[in-house]
């Protein structure tokens, strides 16, 4: 009687014993790389959590500055210590004469549309100068850029801002053609013949004047400076970054566990084969 035909079992086991266990040197190097990667990702995640805490406290401090009553703007003795973290958006006031004839229009994009900030130097009684962003206009006229009296003292209240050097995105300031894309105080002072040493390293975004603005149309024209348009925003994606780094650390840990488990089973197969 003929027996049943023989069929070779071509199925492979879950762990292929043909593969040799990896060398000890390879395992040590691979383990060190995994530890370094895990530690690095974990450290980056912790750093982003710390940055998140710092950014939230900064936002809270700035909100308190904005809402606080206006204090006297920093004088020349305080100028060297002024910095973005401690002073930006402080609510301040300053008194002096606005030098309208030295107004510099800086191109701007606001909630009211495209137009210009009007940067006008204010000369204090001691001769020092503070640049004032009087507000936004859509058209430049003799009335808003020059031609007004420089003799009447005024008190300006607003938010302290730090100088913006260079220019706008992909556009450099062009003082020679009076084209400005950022509020670069030293460059503006030089272009207007102002003594740079007597110009404050900050400018003031003037508060809104009078009643709140009525809803505007796309075609509305603003010839008088509109103040109070300062946008206060902070880049704050630290939580997302922290989660990304922690996820990568977890993936490295999971991959290391799987790899070590597979290697252990391969070694066990070879041990009993």
RODO-2510 file (C-alpha; in nm, 4 decimals, decimal comma):
residues 273
     n   res          X          Y          Z
     1     x     0,0000     0,0000     0,0000
     2     x     0,1318     0,3291    -0,1013
     3     x     0,1892     0,5705     0,1799
     4     x     0,0744     0,9276     0,1852
     5     x     0,2879     1,1567    -0,0268
     6     x     0,5427     1,3545     0,1695
     7     x     0,5120     1,7314     0,1677
     8     x     0,7881     1,9380     0,3139
     9     x     0,6661     2,1955     0,5639
    10     x     0,7856     2,5216     0,4214
    11     x     0,6321     2,7278     0,6999
    12     x     0,8763     2,9144     0,9138
    13     x     0,8531     2,9571     1,2876
    14     x     0,7877     3,2879     1,4476
    15     x     1,1544     3,3225     1,5309
    16     x     1,3817     3,2122     1,2490
    17     x     1,6586     2,9999     1,3996
    18     x     1,8653     3,0584     1,0850
    19     x     1,9388     3,4080     1,2075
    20     x     2,2363     3,4168     1,4324
    21     x     2,2229     3,6135     1,7567
    22     x     2,3818     3,9522     1,7274
    23     x     2,7263     4,0047     1,8733
    24     x     2,7774     4,1443     2,2192
    25     x     2,9598     4,4469     2,0760
    26     x     2,6624     4,5280     1,8517
    27     x     2,4205     4,4983     2,1429
    28     x     2,6314     4,7273     2,3623
    29     x     2,6624     4,9944     2,0914
    30     x     2,2940     4,9692     2,0038
    31     x     2,1989     4,9911     2,3719
    32     x     2,4115     5,3024     2,4232
    33     x     2,2532     5,4706     2,1207
    34     x     1,9049     5,3849     2,2510
    35     x     1,9876     5,5234     2,5957
    36     x     2,1281     5,8438     2,4489
    37     x     1,8254     5,8897     2,2210
    38     x     1,5793     5,8244     2,5043
    39     x     1,7637     6,0566     2,7419
    40     x     1,7902     6,3288     2,4755
    41     x     1,4212     6,3194     2,3843
    42     x     1,3228     6,3115     2,7512
    43     x     1,5478     6,6095     2,8307
    44     x     1,4022     6,8083     2,5396
    45     x     1,0513     6,7338     2,6627
    46     x     1,1350     6,8498     3,0158
    47     x     1,2970     7,1656     2,8727
    48     x     0,9818     7,2463     2,6750
    49     x     0,7711     7,2020     2,9897
    50     x     0,9989     7,4524     3,1630
    51     x     0,9672     7,6881     2,8655
    52     x     0,5901     7,6534     2,8812
    53     x     0,5901     7,7574     3,2475
    54     x     0,8182     8,0540     3,1673
    55     x     0,6013     8,1639     2,8731
    56     x     0,2777     8,1438     3,0745
    57     x     0,4295     8,3562     3,3507
    58     x     0,5568     8,6064     3,0919
    59     x     0,2093     8,6354     2,9365
    60     x     0,0599     8,6904     3,2814
    61     x     0,3144     8,9642     3,3597
    62     x     0,2529     9,1367     3,0268
    63     x    -0,1236     9,1337     3,0809
    64     x    -0,0692     9,2929     3,4208
    65     x     0,1513     9,5631     3,2655
    66     x    -0,1043     9,6433     2,9977
    67     x    -0,3877     9,6779     3,2482
    68     x    -0,1868     9,8738     3,5060
    69     x    -0,2177    10,2539     3,5361
    70     x     0,0340    10,4416     3,3241
    71     x     0,3657    10,5190     3,4923
    72     x     0,6372    10,7605     3,3862
    73     x     0,8308    10,6390     3,0824
    74     x     1,1884    10,5288     3,1633
    75     x     1,4405    10,8129     3,1553
    76     x     1,7961    10,8140     3,0149
    77     x     1,9433    10,6617     3,3319
    78     x     1,7219    10,3548     3,2831
    79     x     1,7719    10,3143     2,9078
    80     x     2,0717    10,0745     2,9232
    81     x     1,8744     9,8224     3,1327
    82     x     1,5579     9,8176     2,9220
    83     x     1,4827     9,4761     2,7718
    84     x     1,2008     9,2857     2,6069
    85     x     1,1245     9,0496     2,8939
    86     x     1,1041     9,3058     3,1736
    87     x     0,9746     9,6152     2,9975
    88     x     0,7836     9,5360     2,6769
    89     x     0,4168     9,6438     2,6831
    90     x     0,4534     9,8423     3,0045
    91     x     0,1818    10,1088     3,0253
    92     x     0,3686    10,4413     3,0338
    93     x     0,3197    10,8124     2,9736
    94     x     0,5487    11,0912     2,8627
    95     x     0,5109    11,4670     2,8187
    96     x     0,6751    11,6911     2,5618
    97     x     0,6433    11,8505     2,2189
    98     x     0,5613    11,6331     1,9189
    99     x     0,7923    11,7187     1,6289
   100     x     0,5351    11,6589     1,3558
   101     x     0,7663    11,7711     1,0765
   102     x     0,9965    11,4786     1,1510
   103     x     0,7195    11,2173     1,1298
   104     x     0,8155    10,8889     0,9612
   105     x     0,5463    10,6709     0,8010
   106     x     0,6086    10,2984     0,8451
   107     x     0,4107    10,0545     0,6341
   108     x     0,1675     9,8500     0,8423
   109     x    -0,0987     9,5837     0,8179
   110     x    -0,3671     9,6049     1,0872
   111     x    -0,7246     9,4989     1,1568
   112     x    -0,8222     9,8172     0,9726
   113     x    -0,6347     9,7170     0,6593
   114     x    -0,3135     9,8265     0,4901
   115     x    -0,1625    10,1641     0,5694
   116     x     0,1019    10,3314     0,7815
   117     x     0,2106    10,3825     1,1387
   118     x     0,2997    10,7473     1,2044
   119     x     0,6225    10,7593     1,4041
   120     x     0,6731    11,1071     1,5484
   121     x     0,9525    11,2070     1,7885
   122     x     0,8459    11,3695     2,1133
   123     x     1,0970    11,6097     2,2648
   124     x     1,0941    11,6297     2,6434
   125     x     1,1813    11,9369     2,8471
   126     x     1,5367    11,8083     2,9049
   127     x     1,5896    11,7632     2,5294
   128     x     1,5691    11,3833     2,5233
   129     x     1,3492    11,2265     2,2588
   130     x     1,0996    10,9421     2,2670
   131     x     0,9548    10,8106     1,9428
   132     x     0,5747    10,7953     1,9485
   133     x     0,3677    10,5691     1,7281
   134     x     0,0726    10,8064     1,7052
   135     x    -0,1398    10,5431     1,5333
   136     x    -0,2540    10,4033     1,2021
   137     x    -0,3648    10,5860     0,8861
   138     x    -0,4573    10,4571     0,5429
   139     x    -0,3523    10,7765     0,3651
   140     x    -0,0626    11,0139     0,4131
   141     x    -0,1626    11,3802     0,4157
   142     x    -0,0073    11,7036     0,5278
   143     x    -0,2356    11,6986     0,8290
   144     x    -0,1207    11,3672     0,9692
   145     x     0,2448    11,3583     0,8646
   146     x     0,3493    11,7200     0,9124
   147     x     0,2243    12,0750     0,9237
   148     x     0,0926    12,0724     1,2806
   149     x     0,2268    12,2943     1,5556
   150     x     0,5323    12,1637     1,7381
   151     x     0,5043    12,4116     2,0247
   152     x     0,2133    12,2813     2,2313
   153     x     0,3173    12,0290     2,5012
   154     x     0,1159    11,7068     2,5066
   155     x     0,1028    11,4017     2,7302
   156     x     0,1036    11,0694     2,5481
   157     x    -0,0060    10,7479     2,7151
   158     x     0,0570    10,4076     2,5625
   159     x     0,2511    10,0828     2,5611
   160     x     0,6301    10,0681     2,5633
   161     x     0,7750     9,8761     2,2680
   162     x     1,1328     9,7899     2,1754
   163     x     1,3003     9,8979     1,8521
   164     x     1,2441     9,6774     1,5460
   165     x     1,5677     9,6585     1,3514
   166     x     1,6260     9,5748     0,9864
   167     x     1,2973     9,5841     0,8015
   168     x     0,9966     9,3709     0,7165
   169     x     0,9711     9,0216     0,5739
   170     x     1,1916     9,0110     0,2630
   171     x     1,2021     9,3925     0,2578
   172     x     1,4755     9,6103     0,4051
   173     x     1,4151     9,9647     0,5168
   174     x     1,5114    10,2163     0,2488
   175     x     1,5773    10,5472     0,4281
   176     x     1,6969    10,7170     0,1099
   177     x     1,3538    10,6755    -0,0499
   178     x     1,1643    10,7120     0,2796
   179     x     1,0350    10,3565     0,2610
   180     x     1,0060    10,1964     0,6003
   181     x     0,8885     9,8463     0,6855
   182     x     0,9876     9,8277     1,0526
   183     x     1,0165    10,0717     1,3390
   184     x     1,3962    10,0825     1,3566
   185     x     1,4515    10,3706     1,5953
   186     x     1,8215    10,4337     1,5319
   187     x     1,7775    10,4265     1,1545
   188     x     1,4784    10,6603     1,1746
   189     x     1,6676    10,8961     1,4052
   190     x     1,9617    10,9073     1,1637
   191     x     1,7340    10,9668     0,8652
   192     x     1,5585    11,2547     1,0440
   193     x     1,8773    11,4161     1,1707
   194     x     1,8051    11,3432     1,5362
   195     x     2,0930    11,2969     1,7831
   196     x     2,0931    10,9188     1,8273
   197     x     2,2374    10,9372     2,1794
   198     x     1,9362    11,1392     2,2942
   199     x     1,6757    10,9065     2,1424
   200     x     1,5202    10,6462     2,3744
   201     x     1,5753    10,2789     2,2759
   202     x     1,1996    10,2261     2,2820
   203     x     0,8904    10,3792     2,1283
   204     x     0,5391    10,4169     2,2641
   205     x     0,2290    10,2816     2,0926
   206     x    -0,0250    10,5540     2,1726
   207     x    -0,3521    10,4476     2,3341
   208     x    -0,6792    10,4869     2,1497
   209     x    -0,8331    10,8327     2,1818
   210     x    -1,1999    10,9172     2,2312
   211     x    -1,4867    10,6752     2,1832
   212     x    -1,4385    10,3207     2,0523
   213     x    -1,4278    10,2933     1,6765
   214     x    -1,7440    10,1996     1,4917
   215     x    -1,7294     9,8822     1,2795
   216     x    -1,5272     9,9665     0,9700
   217     x    -1,5847     9,8774     0,6086
   218     x    -1,3151     9,7543     0,3744
   219     x    -1,3187    10,0882     0,1931
   220     x    -1,3070    10,3101     0,4992
   221     x    -1,0267    10,5673     0,4951
   222     x    -0,8442    10,6743     0,8102
   223     x    -0,6662    11,0076     0,7829
   224     x    -0,6371    11,0790     1,1542
   225     x    -0,4089    10,8411     1,3444
   226     x    -0,5974    10,5538     1,5085
   227     x    -0,4233    10,4426     1,8267
   228     x    -0,4768    10,1419     2,0483
   229     x    -0,4111     9,8851     1,7739
   230     x    -0,1213     9,7089     1,9449
   231     x    -0,1438     9,3339     1,8918
   232     x    -0,0120     9,1427     2,1919
   233     x     0,0649     8,7853     2,0995
   234     x     0,3285     8,5340     2,1985
   235     x     0,4484     8,2287     2,0123
   236     x     0,3482     7,9519     2,2522
   237     x     0,3624     7,5977     2,1144
   238     x     0,5732     7,4576     2,3975
   239     x     0,3070     7,2078     2,5060
   240     x     0,2891     7,0562     2,1569
   241     x     0,6681     7,0406     2,1409
   242     x     0,6868     6,8753     2,4835
   243     x     0,4320     6,6115     2,3831
   244     x     0,6270     6,5465     2,0623
   245     x     0,9552     6,4900     2,2457
   246     x     0,7932     6,2712     2,5125
   247     x     0,6235     6,0656     2,2399
   248     x     0,9576     6,0110     2,0657
   249     x     1,1140     5,9061     2,3969
   250     x     0,8291     5,6598     2,4493
   251     x     0,8741     5,5232     2,0978
   252     x     1,2455     5,4686     2,1601
   253     x     1,1680     5,2894     2,4867
   254     x     0,9030     5,0698     2,3197
   255     x     1,1334     4,9926     2,0261
   256     x     1,4167     4,9026     2,2634
   257     x     1,1902     4,6691     2,4592
   258     x     1,0690     4,4975     2,1408
   259     x     1,4206     4,4632     2,0002
   260     x     1,5576     4,3206     2,3272
   261     x     1,2656     4,0772     2,3503
   262     x     1,3197     3,9555     1,9943
   263     x     1,6916     3,9123     2,0513
   264     x     1,6320     3,7204     2,3731
   265     x     1,3926     3,4802     2,1971
   266     x     1,6385     3,4257     1,9097
   267     x     1,9113     3,3408     2,1597
   268     x     1,6757     3,1079     2,3420
   269     x     1,5849     2,9284     2,0145
   270     x     1,9522     2,8770     1,9339
   271     x     2,0245     2,7556     2,2834
   272     x     1,7750     2,4651     2,2567
   273     x     1,8084     2,3886     1,8853
***
